[in-house]
Amino acid sequence: MRVEDYQDPTVIQAALNERRIAIVGLSSNELRPSHFVGYYMQRHGYQIVPVNPRETEVLDEASYPSLADVPEPVGVVDVFRDPAAVPAIAREAVAMGAKFLWLQYGVISEEGVGIALDSGMQVIVDRCMKVEHARYRGRMHWLGFNTEVISANRKPG
Amino acid sequence: MSNDQRDFGFHTRSVHAGSRPDPNTGARALPIFQTSSYVFEDAESAAAYFNLQEYGNTYSRIMNPTVAAFEERLANLEGGAGAVAFASGLAAQSATFFTLLEPGDHVVASAALYGGSITQLKHLFRKLSIGLTFVDPDDMENWRAALTDHTKLLFAETIGNPGGNVLDIASVAALAHDNGMPLVVDNTFATPYLCRPMDWGADIVVHSATKFIGGHGTSIGGAVVDSGEFNWSNGRFPVIANPSPAYHGLAFHETFGKYGYLMKLRAETLRDLGAAMSPFNAFLFAQGLETLPLRMRQHVANALKVADFLSTHDKVRSVRHPGLPDSPYAGLVDTYLPRGAGAVFCFDLNGGRQAGREFIAALSLFSHLANVGDAKSLVIHPATTTHRQLSDDELSAAGIGPGTIRLSIGIEDAEDLIWDLDQGLAAVQAQGRYTD
């Protein structure tokens, strides 16, 4: 599997158009990468649905032990877990009708990607949701990062 | 097809990368945000910025929108994950080292570096209890032999000075990676138009922006570009991977992934050492990058014509331009510098120190000064200026002869430059034997 095949800017921006995101493995520890992403996405208007059996509440949202327990549909399932856990998560994501499976940096599972694709989900692999939001919608360019965005169009202020 | 899927060319990216029209005013040129600080929307936002949970402006010692546009443009042209600008090239370089190294660590560096870099490494590292070995960069065996258990990085220039040594980047990068350390390359003399070291495996690129990037000799500045590819969590760089006491326990590599080193470089090293680039200088450097490929083509074409002329002159002992067909670096130039081997090189006069003095005095188009990479052609005679305290023996050890002249070829008409050099050579009377 080539992770570059699952980093399509069009798919990434379509996923960013969703408004409700389940974050599997979201920690309440403010120094964990998952918390950075959850805090950031919530700050930018997304509804965060924490999925973590070790938490009861994260970022003022109730945490569910598994995706199967989430009572309402989500657009994106964003995964901060060991790659070995991804196939089961992908099956649950398919079952709940999520449109996008988003695997964070280093969460690479060929089997999990296959399960999601076979059921018509779109997949993003080895990318950070916070970074991609900042690249296309946010302020990543304020800190000298290479957004790779080239455009002469004026964005709204 | 949208812009996001198009692979834009180097010239397009030189003009556009990092700078979209200003969202608030529509200004098409890059605005100069001449401000020390930024009003927070609310207390929550302020906290998020300082915690690095949100990309936000706090204070221009750490970030500034004009500086950021220059940083992104350079990072884009080098093919890196991002860049951090500094007040000078030497500030950028010292910040690179300061972020990575701790007392007891060791560095292997090319001996064919810019003199200011040699001095910085020798004395700064001694004060910080960091070990250092200089090696002749042309032989891979020298690099290999100098490695110790404490070596944390390798450092060299794409094109060295004054010998014009061209670095075998891929081989040195492979050696670095086999031993779990990054290769840091100073790409000032090549610029990303002539060579992109990261394409060949370099992990970090440093620049003196003062030279070809600015291109007009107006401003002092520097930058660090990181590829984002090095695995700082390989066990050898706890300084990047472990929770940082200088940032309330944040683990930069785990939290920011490929942006971890750059975040630490900015949020800790730039914050603490304070050598920030001014917004006005960043504007000039971003403007300079817009014409970088056009200027570099003229620089390298002129330099080769001048080198050809000098190599046939009877008062010239040798010309050390790596782009000449008989250069020992011709093979490496073919690989790494196919668009040209730069525009800064040295040649040696037969008549020693006195000949150097006579030659410089007779020039009328070349500017006699201590800089390189200007649109204007520049000349210096190291034995009577920058290196005048050294004996002939000491000069020789530095690769500088008593009759060595360094040229930085500008973008004037090559015929006019050759005319000036020809009259300079005609004025040389000294015939003294060249002492090796």
Interface residues (C-beta under 8 A of the other chain):
Chain A: P9 T10 Q13 E30 L31 R32 P33 F36 Y39 Y40 R43 Y105 G106 C128 V131 A134 Y136 G138 R139 M140 H141 W142 L143 G144 F145 N146 T147 E148 V149 I150 S151 A152 N153 R154 K155 P156 G157
Chain B: S2 N3 D4 Q5 R6 F8 T12 R13 H16 A17 G18 R20 P21 D22 P23 N24 G26 A48 N51 L52 Q53 E54 Y55 G56 N57 M63 P65 V67 A68 A69 E71 E72 A75 N76 G80 A81 G82 A83 V84 A85 P243 H248 G249 L250 A251 E254 T255 G257 K258 Y259 L262 M263 R266
